[in-house]
């Protein structure tokens, strides 16, 4: 897909990970409530795990 659109494969791979973000993270992003101050699209694109609990800890949503 990346090649067909002239995109870097790693960028496309990272963007696909956004489809698997924790519902809790998505709710906070959409609502704007209690967002961790260092949360950014750049950080979200580098998500390390597709396990929701791990994502929430990684991005500061634990608690």
Biopython code that builds the backbone (N, CA, C, O; Angstrom):
import numpy as np
from Bio.PDB.StructureBuilder import StructureBuilder

atoms = [
    (1, "UNK", "N", (0.831, -1.184, 0.000)),
    (1, "UNK", "CA", (0.000, 0.000, 0.000)),
    (1, "UNK", "C", (0.881, 1.256, 0.000)),
    (1, "UNK", "O", (0.625, 2.199, -0.748)),
    (2, "UNK", "N", (1.906, 1.259, 0.834)),
    (2, "UNK", "CA", (2.784, 2.424, 0.913)),
    (2, "UNK", "C", (3.422, 2.707, -0.437)),
    (2, "UNK", "O", (3.458, 3.848, -0.898)),
    (3, "UNK", "N", (3.919, 1.659, -1.056)),
    (3, "UNK", "CA", (4.586, 1.821, -2.352)),
    (3, "UNK", "C", (3.627, 2.369, -3.407)),
    (3, "UNK", "O", (4.001, 3.223, -4.210)),
    (4, "UNK", "N", (2.408, 1.880, -3.402)),
    (4, "UNK", "CA", (1.412, 2.313, -4.383)),
    (4, "UNK", "C", (1.104, 3.801, -4.263)),
    (4, "UNK", "O", (0.712, 4.441, -5.240)),
    (5, "UNK", "N", (1.281, 4.349, -3.065)),
    (5, "UNK", "CA", (0.969, 5.763, -2.834)),
    (5, "UNK", "C", (2.213, 6.619, -2.645)),
    (5, "UNK", "O", (2.122, 7.800, -2.309)),
    (6, "UNK", "N", (3.377, 6.012, -2.864)),
    (6, "UNK", "CA", (4.621, 6.761, -2.752)),
    (6, "UNK", "C", (4.948, 7.195, -1.330)),
    (6, "UNK", "O", (5.539, 8.255, -1.121)),
    (7, "UNK", "N", (4.560, 6.369, -0.340)),
    (7, "UNK", "CA", (4.795, 6.707, 1.062)),
    (7, "UNK", "C", (5.857, 5.799, 1.666)),
    (7, "UNK", "O", (6.122, 4.707, 1.164)),
    (8, "UNK", "N", (6.450, 6.263, 2.732)),
    (8, "UNK", "CA", (7.427, 5.459, 3.464)),
    (8, "UNK", "C", (6.685, 4.334, 4.195)),
    (8, "UNK", "O", (5.748, 4.611, 4.944)),
    (9, "UNK", "N", (7.078, 3.090, 3.997)),
    (9, "UNK", "CA", (6.381, 1.968, 4.642)),
    (9, "UNK", "C", (6.325, 2.072, 6.168)),
    (9, "UNK", "O", (5.324, 1.681, 6.767)),
    (10, "UNK", "N", (7.370, 2.585, 6.804)),
    (10, "UNK", "CA", (7.343, 2.676, 8.267)),
    (10, "UNK", "C", (6.305, 3.692, 8.737)),
    (10, "UNK", "O", (5.681, 3.494, 9.780)),
    (11, "UNK", "N", (6.112, 4.774, 7.985)),
    (11, "UNK", "CA", (5.080, 5.745, 8.357)),
    (11, "UNK", "C", (3.687, 5.147, 8.257)),
    (11, "UNK", "O", (2.839, 5.388, 9.116)),
    (12, "UNK", "N", (3.453, 4.377, 7.221)),
    (12, "UNK", "CA", (2.148, 3.731, 7.046)),
    (12, "UNK", "C", (1.922, 2.708, 8.150)),
    (12, "UNK", "O", (0.825, 2.621, 8.701)),
    (13, "UNK", "N", (2.944, 1.939, 8.473)),
    (13, "UNK", "CA", (2.838, 0.929, 9.531)),
    (13, "UNK", "C", (2.475, 1.592, 10.870)),
    (13, "UNK", "O", (1.607, 1.102, 11.593)),
    (14, "UNK", "N", (3.136, 2.694, 11.189)),
    (14, "UNK", "CA", (2.844, 3.396, 12.435)),
    (14, "UNK", "C", (1.413, 3.953, 12.427)),
    (14, "UNK", "O", (0.713, 3.875, 13.436)),
    (15, "UNK", "N", (0.992, 4.500, 11.320)),
    (15, "UNK", "CA", (-0.356, 5.074, 11.242)),
    (15, "UNK", "C", (-1.428, 4.002, 11.447)),
    (15, "UNK", "O", (-2.469, 4.276, 12.044)),
    (16, "UNK", "N", (-1.186, 2.801, 10.963)),
    (16, "UNK", "CA", (-2.150, 1.722, 11.163)),
    (16, "UNK", "C", (-2.323, 1.402, 12.643)),
    (16, "UNK", "O", (-3.409, 0.999, 13.059)),
    (17, "UNK", "N", (-1.282, 1.574, 13.441)),
    (17, "UNK", "CA", (-1.379, 1.301, 14.873)),
    (17, "UNK", "C", (-2.418, 2.190, 15.551)),
    (17, "UNK", "O", (-2.991, 1.802, 16.569)),
    (18, "UNK", "N", (-2.666, 3.374, 15.001)),
    (18, "UNK", "CA", (-3.654, 4.276, 15.597)),
    (18, "UNK", "C", (-5.053, 3.660, 15.605)),
    (18, "UNK", "O", (-5.880, 4.007, 16.447)),
    (19, "UNK", "N", (-5.314, 2.759, 14.681)),
    (19, "UNK", "CA", (-6.618, 2.095, 14.622)),
    (19, "UNK", "C", (-6.832, 1.161, 15.806)),
    (19, "UNK", "O", (-7.955, 0.728, 16.065)),
    (20, "UNK", "N", (-5.748, 0.848, 16.530)),
    (20, "UNK", "CA", (-5.821, -0.104, 17.635)),
    (20, "UNK", "C", (-5.565, 0.545, 18.990)),
    (20, "UNK", "O", (-5.191, -0.134, 19.946)),
    (21, "UNK", "N", (-5.765, 1.850, 19.071)),
    (21, "UNK", "CA", (-5.590, 2.534, 20.352)),
    (21, "UNK", "C", (-6.698, 2.147, 21.330)),
    (21, "UNK", "O", (-7.824, 1.845, 20.934)),
    (22, "UNK", "N", (-6.355, 2.165, 22.589)),
    (22, "UNK", "CA", (-7.292, 1.878, 23.669)),
    (22, "UNK", "C", (-8.513, 2.793, 23.562)),
    (22, "UNK", "O", (-8.371, 3.985, 23.288)),
    (23, "UNK", "N", (-9.701, 2.246, 23.775)),
    (23, "UNK", "CA", (-10.904, 3.091, 23.773)),
    (23, "UNK", "C", (-10.820, 4.216, 24.799)),
    (23, "UNK", "O", (-11.328, 5.312, 24.562)),
    (24, "UNK", "N", (-10.185, 3.951, 25.934)),
    (24, "UNK", "CA", (-10.035, 4.995, 26.959)),
    (24, "UNK", "C", (-9.189, 6.155, 26.423)),
    (24, "UNK", "O", (-9.528, 7.319, 26.638)),
    (25, "UNK", "N", (-8.104, 5.847, 25.736)),
    (25, "UNK", "CA", (-7.251, 6.895, 25.161)),
    (25, "UNK", "C", (-8.032, 7.676, 24.117)),
    (25, "UNK", "O", (-7.978, 8.906, 24.097)),
    (26, "UNK", "N", (-8.749, 6.987, 23.256)),
    (26, "UNK", "CA", (-9.534, 7.663, 22.221)),
    (26, "UNK", "C", (-10.600, 8.570, 22.832)),
    (26, "UNK", "O", (-10.822, 9.680, 22.350)),
    (27, "UNK", "N", (-11.257, 8.102, 23.888)),
    (27, "UNK", "CA", (-12.284, 8.913, 24.539)),
    (27, "UNK", "C", (-11.691, 10.207, 25.096)),
    (27, "UNK", "O", (-12.281, 11.279, 24.959)),
    (28, "UNK", "N", (-10.517, 10.098, 25.727)),
    (28, "UNK", "CA", (-9.871, 11.287, 26.292)),
    (28, "UNK", "C", (-9.463, 12.251, 25.177)),
    (28, "UNK", "O", (-9.635, 13.462, 25.317)),
    (29, "UNK", "N", (-8.930, 11.732, 24.081)),
    (29, "UNK", "CA", (-8.514, 12.583, 22.962)),
    (29, "UNK", "C", (-9.722, 13.319, 22.382)),
    (29, "UNK", "O", (-9.671, 14.528, 22.159)),
    (30, "UNK", "N", (-10.796, 12.590, 22.141)),
    (30, "UNK", "CA", (-11.986, 13.190, 21.529)),
    (30, "UNK", "C", (-12.640, 14.203, 22.469)),
    (30, "UNK", "O", (-13.093, 15.260, 22.029)),
    (31, "UNK", "N", (-12.686, 13.882, 23.751)),
    (31, "UNK", "CA", (-13.351, 14.768, 24.704)),
    (31, "UNK", "C", (-12.460, 15.916, 25.171)),
    (31, "UNK", "O", (-12.946, 16.977, 25.563)),
    (32, "UNK", "N", (-11.135, 15.683, 25.121)),
    (32, "UNK", "CA", (-10.193, 16.694, 25.603)),
    (32, "UNK", "C", (-10.032, 16.705, 27.111)),
    (32, "UNK", "O", (-9.399, 17.608, 27.657)),
    (33, "UNK", "N", (-10.598, 15.710, 27.800)),
    (33, "UNK", "CA", (-10.529, 15.658, 29.261)),
    (33, "UNK", "C", (-9.210, 15.070, 29.740)),
    (33, "UNK", "O", (-8.744, 14.067, 29.199)),
    (34, "UNK", "N", (-8.613, 15.679, 30.739)),
    (34, "UNK", "CA", (-7.470, 15.122, 31.473)),
    (34, "UNK", "C", (-6.401, 14.493, 30.584)),
    (34, "UNK", "O", (-5.898, 13.409, 30.881)),
    (35, "UNK", "N", (-6.061, 15.167, 29.512)),
    (35, "UNK", "CA", (-5.019, 14.638, 28.634)),
    (35, "UNK", "C", (-3.656, 14.823, 29.281)),
    (35, "UNK", "O", (-3.363, 15.893, 29.813)),
    (36, "UNK", "N", (-2.816, 13.789, 29.241)),
    (36, "UNK", "CA", (-1.457, 13.964, 29.727)),
    (36, "UNK", "C", (-0.790, 15.098, 28.942)),
    (36, "UNK", "O", (-0.963, 15.186, 27.727)),
    (37, "UNK", "N", (-0.033, 15.961, 29.616)),
    (37, "UNK", "CA", (0.527, 17.129, 28.948)),
    (37, "UNK", "C", (1.500, 16.802, 27.815)),
    (37, "UNK", "O", (1.675, 17.608, 26.901)),
    (38, "UNK", "N", (2.131, 15.634, 27.864)),
    (38, "UNK", "CA", (3.107, 15.291, 26.825)),
    (38, "UNK", "C", (2.533, 14.378, 25.742)),
    (38, "UNK", "O", (3.277, 13.832, 24.927)),
    (39, "UNK", "N", (1.211, 14.213, 25.735)),
    (39, "UNK", "CA", (0.594, 13.385, 24.708)),
    (39, "UNK", "C", (0.599, 14.142, 23.381)),
    (39, "UNK", "O", (0.198, 15.304, 23.321)),
    (40, "UNK", "N", (1.051, 13.483, 22.333)),
    (40, "UNK", "CA", (1.101, 14.120, 21.014)),
    (40, "UNK", "C", (0.858, 13.063, 19.941)),
    (40, "UNK", "O", (0.951, 11.864, 20.203)),
    (41, "UNK", "N", (0.554, 13.513, 18.759)),
    (41, "UNK", "CA", (0.375, 12.592, 17.636)),
    (41, "UNK", "C", (1.678, 11.842, 17.386)),
    (41, "UNK", "O", (1.658, 10.643, 17.111)),
    (42, "UNK", "N", (2.799, 12.531, 17.478)),
    (42, "UNK", "CA", (4.100, 11.881, 17.260)),
    (42, "UNK", "C", (4.291, 10.722, 18.235)),
    (42, "UNK", "O", (4.754, 9.652, 17.840)),
    (43, "UNK", "N", (3.938, 10.926, 19.503)),
    (43, "UNK", "CA", (4.051, 9.831, 20.490)),
    (43, "UNK", "C", (3.080, 8.713, 20.175)),
    (43, "UNK", "O", (3.434, 7.537, 20.264)),
    (44, "UNK", "N", (1.861, 9.066, 19.809)),
    (44, "UNK", "CA", (0.861, 8.039, 19.510)),
    (44, "UNK", "C", (1.282, 7.184, 18.313)),
    (44, "UNK", "O", (1.014, 5.983, 18.278)),
    (45, "UNK", "N", (1.934, 7.802, 17.345)),
    (45, "UNK", "CA", (2.388, 7.048, 16.170)),
    (45, "UNK", "C", (3.468, 6.031, 16.517)),
    (45, "UNK", "O", (3.694, 5.078, 15.771)),
    (46, "UNK", "N", (4.132, 6.236, 17.647)),
    (46, "UNK", "CA", (5.198, 5.317, 18.055)),
    (46, "UNK", "C", (4.730, 4.336, 19.122)),
    (46, "UNK", "O", (5.550, 3.786, 19.858)),
    (47, "UNK", "N", (3.427, 4.109, 19.216)),
    (47, "UNK", "CA", (2.894, 3.190, 20.221)),
    (47, "UNK", "C", (3.651, 1.861, 20.148)),
    (47, "UNK", "O", (3.852, 1.307, 19.068)),
    (48, "UNK", "N", (4.064, 1.366, 21.305)),
    (48, "UNK", "CA", (4.881, 0.151, 21.359)),
    (48, "UNK", "C", (4.051, -1.126, 21.459)),
    (48, "UNK", "O", (4.484, -2.182, 20.998)),
    (49, "UNK", "N", (2.882, -1.038, 22.047)),
    (49, "UNK", "CA", (2.075, -2.227, 22.300)),
    (49, "UNK", "C", (0.663, -2.033, 21.755)),
    (49, "UNK", "O", (0.148, -0.916, 21.701)),
    (50, "UNK", "N", (0.066, -3.118, 21.364)),
    (50, "UNK", "CA", (-1.334, -3.078, 20.958)),
    (50, "UNK", "C", (-2.236, -3.557, 22.090)),
    (50, "UNK", "O", (-3.449, -3.669, 21.909)),
    (51, "UNK", "N", (-1.655, -3.841, 23.259)),
    (51, "UNK", "CA", (-2.412, -4.241, 24.452)),
    (51, "UNK", "C", (-2.857, -2.962, 25.149)),
    (51, "UNK", "O", (-2.027, -2.127, 25.507)),
    (52, "UNK", "N", (-4.154, -2.807, 25.340)),
    (52, "UNK", "CA", (-4.708, -1.548, 25.822)),
    (52, "UNK", "C", (-4.167, -1.112, 27.170)),
    (52, "UNK", "O", (-3.836, 0.061, 27.339)),
    (53, "UNK", "N", (-4.064, -2.018, 28.139)),
    (53, "UNK", "CA", (-3.526, -1.649, 29.454)),
    (53, "UNK", "C", (-2.097, -1.122, 29.340)),
    (53, "UNK", "O", (-1.727, -0.159, 30.012)),
    (54, "UNK", "N", (-1.308, -1.754, 28.494)),
    (54, "UNK", "CA", (0.078, -1.323, 28.293)),
    (54, "UNK", "C", (0.131, 0.051, 27.618)),
    (54, "UNK", "O", (0.964, 0.884, 27.976)),
    (55, "UNK", "N", (-0.743, 0.288, 26.656)),
    (55, "UNK", "CA", (-0.806, 1.599, 26.007)),
    (55, "UNK", "C", (-1.137, 2.688, 27.024)),
    (55, "UNK", "O", (-0.522, 3.755, 27.034)),
    (56, "UNK", "N", (-2.102, 2.405, 27.865)),
    (56, "UNK", "CA", (-2.535, 3.400, 28.847)),
    (56, "UNK", "C", (-1.403, 3.739, 29.812)),
    (56, "UNK", "O", (-1.236, 4.904, 30.174)),
    (57, "UNK", "N", (-0.627, 2.750, 30.233)),
    (57, "UNK", "CA", (0.538, 3.024, 31.086)),
    (57, "UNK", "C", (1.589, 3.818, 30.315)),
    (57, "UNK", "O", (2.142, 4.789, 30.832)),
    (58, "UNK", "N", (1.863, 3.400, 29.073)),
    (58, "UNK", "CA", (2.878, 4.066, 28.247)),
    (58, "UNK", "C", (2.579, 5.553, 28.052)),
    (58, "UNK", "O", (3.496, 6.373, 28.034)),
    (59, "UNK", "N", (1.309, 5.899, 27.909)),
    (59, "UNK", "CA", (0.929, 7.286, 27.636)),
    (59, "UNK", "C", (0.450, 8.043, 28.865)),
    (59, "UNK", "O", (-0.045, 9.164, 28.745)),
    (60, "UNK", "N", (0.589, 7.447, 30.047)),
    (60, "UNK", "CA", (0.277, 8.163, 31.276)),
    (60, "UNK", "C", (-1.185, 8.168, 31.667)),
    (60, "UNK", "O", (-1.644, 9.114, 32.306)),
    (61, "UNK", "N", (-1.929, 7.134, 31.300)),
    (61, "UNK", "CA", (-3.341, 7.049, 31.651)),
    (61, "UNK", "C", (-3.587, 6.084, 32.798)),
    (61, "UNK", "O", (-4.738, 5.774, 33.103)),
    (62, "UNK", "N", (-2.533, 5.603, 33.437)),
    (62, "UNK", "CA", (-2.720, 4.630, 34.526)),
    (62, "UNK", "C", (-3.293, 5.344, 35.741)),
    (62, "UNK", "O", (-3.074, 6.537, 35.952)),
    (63, "UNK", "N", (-4.024, 4.584, 36.524)),
    (63, "UNK", "CA", (-4.562, 5.173, 37.743)),
    (63, "UNK", "C", (-6.038, 5.011, 37.868)),
    (63, "UNK", "O", (-6.627, 5.460, 38.850)),
]
sb = StructureBuilder()
sb.init_structure("model")
sb.init_model(0)
sb.init_chain("A")
sb.init_seg("    ")
for serial, (resi, resn, name, xyz) in enumerate(atoms, 1):
    if name == "N":
        sb.init_residue(resn, " ", resi, " ")
    sb.init_atom(name, np.array(xyz, "f"), 0.0, 1.0, " ", f" {name:<3s}", serial, name[0])
structure = sb.get_structure()
